[in-house]
Amino acid sequence: MVDDTERKGRPDPKLLELLVCPLTKTVLSYDAERNELVSRAARLAYPIRNGIPIMLPSEARELD
């Protein structure tokens, strides 16, 4: 059975509690508008594609 979070491409909230920035090991915040995980410490935003966080620094967007 597929729940609403999977249908909309959002990651499971329980998964988000476990993830940290791969570079700084600090907590991440979820930006629902851009559908990405934000590391303020690293100044990077990791994309979420099809509900799966892409935690590769090479795939991250730099924050201004």
N, C-alpha and C positions, 0 to 999 in steps of 0.2 A: 504494500500500500504506500502511496506517495503522499506526503503531507504538503501543506501550503508553502513551507519554506523551501522545499526542494523544487516545487513547480515554478516558483518565482526566481530561482537561481540564487537565493540567499543561503548562506551557510547555516548549519545547525548552531543555535546559541551555545549549546554545551561545548561544541568544538571550539568556538571563539574564546571560551574561558581558558582553554588549554594552550592556545597558540601564543607564541612570543616572537618578537622580531629575531630573525636568524643572525643578524649582525650584532645587535646590542643586548639581546635577551631581555628586553623590556616589554611591558604590556602593549597590546595593540588596541586601537579604538576602531569601531566599525562605522564607516561612512556609507549610510544607506543610499544617499543621493547618487554617489558615484560607484557604489557597490565595490568598495575596496577596504582593505585593512590599513590603517595609518599608524606608522611608527614615528612619533614626534621626536624621539631621541635620534633616530637615524635620518630623519627628514625624508622618509620614503613612504609611498603608498603602494601596497601590493594588490594587484587586481584579483577579483573573484570571477572565475569563469565557470558557468554551469554549476554554481554552488560550490566550487572547489577553489580554495585560496591558493594562489600561485606564489609560493614563498621564496622565489628566486630573486636576489637583488638585481640581476640582469633584466628581469621583467618588471621591476618596480618603477614607478613614476617618481621623479624628484619633486619635492615640495618647495615652493618659493619661500 
